[in-house]
Amino acid sequence: MPFGKIIFTVMALIFSGVTAAFAQETAPAAADAIKPINVVWTLVAAFLVFFMQAGFAMVEVGFTRAKNAGNIIMKNLMDFSVGSLAFFILGFGLMFGNSLGGFLGGSKFFLSSASPGTPEGLWEFAFWLFQAVFAATAATIVSGAMAERTKFTSYLLYSLIISALVYPISGHWIWGGGWLGGLGFVDFAGSTVVHSVGGWAALMGALFLGARIGKYGPDGKARAIPGHNIPIAALGVFILWFGWFGFNPGSTTAGDDLSIGFIAVNTNLAAAAGAVVAMFTIWIKSGRPDVSMSLNGALAGLVAITAGCASVSPMSAIIIGALAGMVVVLSVEFIDFSLKIDDPVGAISVHGVCGALGTILVGVFADSRYAGEGVNGLLYGGGFKLLGIQALGVLAVFAWVVLCMGLVFFVIRKVTGLRVTREEELRGLDIDEHGMESYSGFQIFSNQ
């Protein structure tokens, strides 16, 4: 399907969604798969993934300055709130509706496939909620990379567009019956579908915004802008680690699927390996076991294993997590010091780079004992076929997100403005954007 036709179809769906919403089929779930235990497990997993919003908020608050804490909380709150409505109206249909040429869905708008009258219809409610919290995760990743200098109204526009259009369309390619899924692309729980989409959107947001005041000196060298509460950031990482046990095992959407056990084990081992290797990597490079890098190492391991958590052995999960722990340190320093892109929390490296890394490594470590008959990576006799498909999917999603979000941020910057004024940035976004202070009674000074 030509690109122009795709764009035309998307626009037509936006304006005709109300009419189309009420003439759709019921959920495609097989009747024998709709059991109470599966509904309960999917909902419990969705609740765990929802709690990850608190984790993201705490990580971002802790890694940034006190004068912007309330603004970050508001962005995370609105990511989920605006995103839920956008995903209900349009995003779910574009992602999981009947496929139009393998590029986007064309049904299920306004959750029209759900119904209290049939088991399939009741299942669709649970499935929608599980997918909605995933969509919110992709959207909220961007908040940290754009922290401390973004207009709140402009951020709301971004959040609406990624949840309604950008995330669902690339998600359809992989999870909704689209062309990448048809090729055999493996991304079980979303290293690319969720995390890389958020990471590449974060890259474009940080590029269009520019660096925070004081981040780079007159000589061009990067300066550290310390976060104000590392314990809160650590709490956020532990919340995210906890929530990931819903994110990955929950993606079975089946409580009677015994694979949830090894998926949980793989998830935990990759996170642990990521934290340990990141700690030693930064220790060797800087002479100190840096706290923030170690925390991001755990997240990097979690992100990287998300694609292959149901396809690799526990030993391979450790290797994937370890590689992510090393890569995240190198990537953060390269983006910060060499490319001079200001990402206050390392979101681009953790989610974009390590999401891509973990997805590609499925093509190396996939093992048919875990992944299913005939699904083997390079090291297990599968040759380069799966590795090539994984690389193609990573590149396709990268191109889609960079193109779309580049256009979105360009238009927002021209129409409403993307960045606050210098004076507002120096005072802090809590005061000027929200009329309050997160820590009332404390005098907050800034020399940057």
Secondary structure, DSSP 4 states (H G I P E B T S, - for coil): --HHHHHHHHHHHHHHHHHHHTS-PPP---GGG--HHHHHHHHHHHHHHHHHHHHHHHHHHHHS-GGGHHHHHHHHHHHHHHHHHHIIIIIHHHHHSSEETTTEE-S-GGGTT--TTSHHHHHHHHHHHHHHHHHHHHHHHHHHHTTTSB-HHHHHHHHHHIIIIIHHHHHHHHHSS-HHHHHT---SS-IIIIIIHHHHHHHHHHHHH-PPTTSB-TTS-B-----S-HHHHHHHHHHHHHHHHHHTGGGG--TT-TTHHHHHHHHHHHHHHHHHHHHHHHHHHHSS--HHHHHHHHHHHHHHHTTTTTTS-HHHHHHHHHHHHHHHHHHHHIIIIIS----TT-HIIIIIIHHHHHHHHHHHH--HHHH-TT---GGGT-TTHHHHHHHHHHHHHHHHHHHHHHHHHHHHHHHT-SB--HHHHHH-HHHHHHSS-SSTT-------
